[in-house]
Amino acid sequence: MDLTSFPIIDHHAHPLLKPEATADPVGFRQWFTESTDPTIHAEHVPNSLFFRTGLRWLAELLDCEPTLDDYLAARASQPYDDWCRRLFTEANISLLLCDYGYTGPLAYAHSEMQGLLPCRVEPILRLEVLAQDLIVRHETFEDMREDFVATVGRARSEGYVALKSIIAYRSGLVVEAAPPEEAAAAFAPLKEVARRTGQVRLASKPLGDYLLGLAVEQAAAQNLPLQIHTGFGDRDADLRWANPLHLRALIERANCPLVLLHAGWPYYRELAHLAAIYPNVWLDLSLAIPFATTGIPAMLRDILGMAPLSKVMFATDAFTMPEIFWLAARWGRWGLGRILDEFIAEQFLSPAEAESAAAAILSGTAQRLYMV
């Protein structure tokens, strides 16, 4: 199936960086991997299928040789804003839901993203970043907790379309119902760090689990989806504790929609099972698409064989530069179209049913879930 005409609601992504961050070979190569190691960037990314295929596809767009130097020269010969708009238009991304917790001094702010891109851009509130800011700001656990609950409780009215947690990176997905006294005890040493350094990283399991529990309550009150990182990421994520099966207790006590991100890769079978049995669990395909490259159809065959077609949503988890968004859309449409063709040939779906599934996965389900 040719899915180029099917628009994408990219329900999980991150802001672009200013062009100077990706204008040279070092800055460009590093975003084709989740590794933060310069040796991986320099020696091994050029030998990855994601990079090699991506560079060839991108060079075809600019009618240049598929070498990094030639591509970067052709890219630099046009206004960066025009290049961003072209890639997003050709990717047929109609709406972007953006988590600004993954950011830095060269990242575009929300208003800049709205002005730069040819599609709507709506914000997602990252919980751990909010909590860290509040730990720095407040002297007592009680004041921090009150501000956290109030801020998350205003998320919908302040324009946020979802909440996001990266607790998988910080203390793992075995999220427990932490007592408030344990959370208060964990606040004290973090506050001491904040006083000394002016910043803090929330990696305390009692406090992280407690705040996520509060956020679940506030999400339920607003019917606001909560996105949770599962599966692979950079080296900060311990895959042993990022298996979405660890979330069972949280799933069973949560009354809000839970969007479990990245297909839980490599635990996508486990995540498909959770989506199949729990009404409040949705399965997101981002990051696994595009990084799984030629493995995407096999992954989708297993996922769509178990999870309801109405529970699966495409996104890019793209970041830093428009090329990643475009490549993710191309890999995703290729993989989904290929597996739906197989389902039609094998008489598992009719052509009309396959088209309906494609429309739901690429945009329809996200539109309904996020009410956008």
Secondary structure, DSSP 8 states (H G I E B T S, - for coil): ---TTS-EEEEEE--BB-GGGGSSHHHHHGGGSS---HHIIIIIGGGSHHHHHHHHHHHHHHTS-SSHHHHHHHHHTS-HHHHHHHHHHHHTEEEEEEETTS--TTB--HHHHHHHSSSEEEEEEEHHHHHHHHHHH-SSHHHHHHHHHHHHHTTTTTT--EEEE-HHHHT-S------HHHHHHHHHHHHHHHHHHS------HHHHHHHHHHHHHHHHHHT--EEE--S--STTS-GGG--GGGGHHHHHH--S-EEEGGGGTT-HHHHHHHHHH-TTEEEE-EEHHHHTGGGHHHHHHHHHHHS-GGGEE------BSHHHHHHHHHHHHHHHHHHHHHHHHTTSS-HHHHHHHHHIIIIIHHHHHHT-
